[in-house]
């Protein structure tokens, strides 16, 4: 990905962009203008425009005006940012762990073993070996 950031959708606009095949054909897309809250990679401005397909059947991401997202975007040939359903873009409220991971703040998980019954000796030593290796 060329850009990763969090931001809120300010505006959604249907636009036509050149198809890129040398013809005059134009392809409809959605241009989502977002206010950047936090840049994690590749974003230097407070506002960005991200293109996506017109609907989810074409893998377009269903942005909603006023909602905040964790956005993963790639640069197209002419430098425009693009995201879609196959990117990891998601609503901000469901991206807590992913944000912590991106920021290097994901808590270290600890394995806790609670003995509730008698355990045979081989299982006990196997668990001890596993914990040492972990």
LOKEVEX-218566 format. One record per residue (C-alpha): chain; residue in one letter; x, y, z. Coordinates in Angstrom, 3 decimals. Layout:
unit|code|c1|c2|c3
A|a|X|Y|Z
...
***
This chain:
unit|code|c1|c2|c3
A|x|0.000|0.000|0.000
A|x|1.160|3.499|-0.811
A|x|-0.947|5.232|1.851
A|x|-2.451|4.285|5.198
A|x|-4.366|6.800|7.307
A|x|-7.426|7.450|9.432
A|x|-9.937|10.021|8.362
A|x|-13.539|11.104|8.174
A|x|-15.522|11.370|4.958
A|x|-16.382|14.987|4.178
A|x|-17.865|14.543|0.713
A|x|-18.733|11.868|-1.837
A|x|-18.916|12.788|-5.499
A|x|-19.571|10.732|-8.617
A|x|-16.954|11.522|-11.271
A|x|-15.828|10.260|-14.670
A|x|-12.164|9.405|-15.198
A|x|-10.372|8.382|-18.426
A|x|-10.470|4.636|-19.001
A|x|-6.730|4.599|-19.678
A|x|-6.973|2.562|-22.870
A|x|-6.164|5.480|-25.198
A|x|-9.795|5.959|-26.150
A|x|-12.159|8.713|-25.099
A|x|-14.139|6.334|-22.921
A|x|-14.650|7.441|-19.328
A|x|-15.272|5.272|-16.275
A|x|-17.631|6.357|-13.471
A|x|-16.091|6.324|-9.983
A|x|-16.713|7.765|-6.546
A|x|-14.302|10.421|-5.283
A|x|-14.353|10.413|-1.473
A|x|-12.859|13.528|0.126
A|x|-11.545|12.691|3.596
A|x|-10.199|14.835|6.403
A|x|-7.021|13.089|7.589
A|x|-6.852|12.534|11.345
A|x|-3.675|10.453|11.451
A|x|-1.233|9.580|8.675
A|x|0.407|6.199|9.153
A|x|2.053|6.066|5.715
A|x|2.333|8.289|2.661
A|x|-0.097|11.118|3.475
A|x|1.217|14.663|3.906
A|x|-1.987|16.717|3.627
A|x|-4.957|17.320|5.934
A|x|-7.442|16.459|3.168
A|x|-7.175|13.730|0.537
A|x|-9.347|12.390|-2.258
A|x|-9.596|8.619|-2.590
A|x|-11.189|7.014|-5.636
A|x|-13.228|3.835|-5.515
A|x|-15.526|1.988|-7.895
A|x|-19.132|3.114|-8.129
A|x|-20.586|0.105|-6.276
A|x|-19.595|-2.990|-4.307
A|x|-20.337|-5.302|-7.265
A|x|-17.273|-3.708|-8.895
A|x|-15.320|-3.853|-5.598
A|x|-16.037|-0.231|-4.718
A|x|-15.711|0.610|-1.031
A|x|-19.041|1.806|0.472
A|x|-17.909|5.044|2.152
A|x|-20.550|6.927|4.135
A|x|-20.403|10.699|4.553
A|x|-19.631|11.672|8.151
A|x|-18.160|8.296|9.089
A|x|-14.483|7.686|9.955
A|x|-12.295|4.958|8.451
A|x|-8.894|3.331|8.528
A|x|-7.977|3.633|4.848
A|x|-5.446|1.590|2.885
A|x|-4.898|3.068|-0.567
A|x|-2.676|2.517|-3.591
A|x|-1.552|5.134|-6.081
A|x|-2.880|4.830|-9.610
A|x|-0.738|5.697|-12.653
A|x|-1.395|9.435|-12.437
A|x|-0.897|9.596|-8.659
A|x|-4.541|9.450|-7.553
A|x|-5.258|7.290|-4.501
A|x|-7.545|4.262|-4.889
A|x|-9.137|1.812|-2.466
A|x|-11.637|-1.006|-2.813
A|x|-13.247|-3.922|-1.019
A|x|-10.132|-6.093|-1.362
A|x|-7.993|-3.538|0.467
A|x|-8.007|-3.517|4.259
A|x|-10.037|-0.289|4.451
A|x|-12.590|-0.502|7.258
A|x|-14.725|1.620|9.606
A|x|-12.571|3.127|12.339
A|x|-14.645|1.669|15.168
A|x|-13.811|-1.886|14.048
A|x|-10.092|-1.183|13.495
A|x|-8.867|-0.816|17.098
A|x|-6.491|-3.793|17.150
A|x|-5.262|-3.091|13.638
A|x|-4.444|0.519|14.584
A|x|-2.585|-0.649|17.694
A|x|-0.604|-3.075|15.525
A|x|0.206|-0.399|12.924
A|x|1.375|1.955|15.666
A|x|3.444|-0.791|17.336
A|x|1.326|-0.661|20.487
A|x|-0.418|-4.043|20.334
A|x|-0.181|-5.590|23.796
A|x|1.862|-8.752|24.139
A|x|-0.353|-11.733|24.781
A|x|0.622|-13.873|27.728
A|x|-0.231|-17.526|27.971
A|x|-1.625|-18.445|31.363
A|x|-1.938|-22.070|32.356
A|x|-4.293|-22.971|35.179
A|x|-4.100|-26.471|36.571
A|x|-7.529|-27.708|37.546
A|x|-6.938|-31.449|37.738
A|x|-4.158|-33.974|37.987
A|x|-2.097|-34.057|34.824
A|x|0.053|-36.910|33.692
A|x|3.798|-36.322|33.771
A|x|4.424|-36.261|30.013
A|x|1.760|-33.599|29.467
A|x|3.218|-31.519|32.309
A|x|6.745|-31.596|30.871
A|x|5.415|-30.958|27.379
A|x|3.656|-27.791|28.582
A|x|6.762|-26.614|30.429
A|x|8.863|-27.098|27.273
A|x|6.286|-25.255|25.171
A|x|6.224|-22.301|27.593
A|x|10.029|-22.082|27.604
A|x|10.093|-21.979|23.800
A|x|7.345|-19.371|23.684
***
